[in-house]
Amino acid sequence: MNLKQIKALAAMMNEEGLTRVEISEGETVIKLEKEAKILSAPAAPALKAEAVSEAKAGVSVSAAVSSGDREIKSPMVGVFYSASAPGEEPFVSVGSRVKKGDVVCIIEAMKLMNEITADSDGEITEICVSNEQIVEYGQPLFRLR
């Protein structure tokens, strides 16, 4: 199953009002689950498909970036986590100084936690997504100067 198929499934869930979809293809199993806002994250959350339009809105905002700012973009589709565990301090906040290679967030994709690192030195000027939000490939996560 490829990225376009997964995005299509998430969009279909929203259009049809579905809260859960599970698809098996060979040994690969994909589960998408849409839940109400969670106040505290579970220890091992399943991939949640929230409104795809929210994720697309984040992509269109990137056109308004000032010329001096750089973006850290999502390298994959998944769930954005600002901290290593529920209740922990976020990796970065607005005003944080980061160096190339510093971990700035985690994106969960298919039950795998992927550390996302800064690709250059700078200061975080904006966090473009909220904790536990579904992000798309190429969507801006942070802006830095």
Secondary structure, DSSP 8 states (H G I E B T S, - for coil): --HHHHHHHHHHHHHHT-SEEEEEETTEEEEEE--S--SS--SS---B---HHHHHHHHHHGGG--TT-EEEE-SSSEEEESBSSTTS-BS--TT-EE-TT-EEEEEEETTEEEEEE-SS-EEEEEE-S-TT-EE-TT-EEEEE-
